[in-house]
């Protein structure tokens, strides 16, 4: 089951963040400072995901159109969004 975080701002529905169970487990393992940085990106993603992410490019024949990436903690971790 996915965990969904839904937000509304002044009655306007913003983007929804859905986390896979594996992602939730990974978040629990992060140091507090890294978790805080990830959380700040989640807040930005809810408003405008295109403004704070970069497109992924096809790799080894994998079609990655529609997927985007965000590096956190000095590029130690990467958030993938669709």
C-alpha positions, 0 to 999 in steps of 0.5 A, a space after each residue: 500500500 502506498 502512503 499518500 500525502 495530500 495538501 491543499 492551499 487556500 482551497 486549491 489542490 496541489 500536486 500529490 506525493 505518493 511514496 512506495 513502502 520501500 521509500 518510507 522505510 528508506 526515509 526512516 533511515 536518513 539522518 535528521 539533517 538529510 531528512 529535513 532537506 528531503 522534506 523541504 523538497 517534498 514541500 516544493 514538489 507539492 507546489 511545482 515539481 518541474 521547477 525543482 527537478 531535472 528530467 531523467 534521460 533514457 539509459 540502456 534502452 529504458 524509456 524514462 520519459 516523464 521521470 525526473 530527479 532531484 539530488 539531495 545531501 550533496 548528491 549522496 541521495 537522489 529522489 525520483 519522481 513521475 
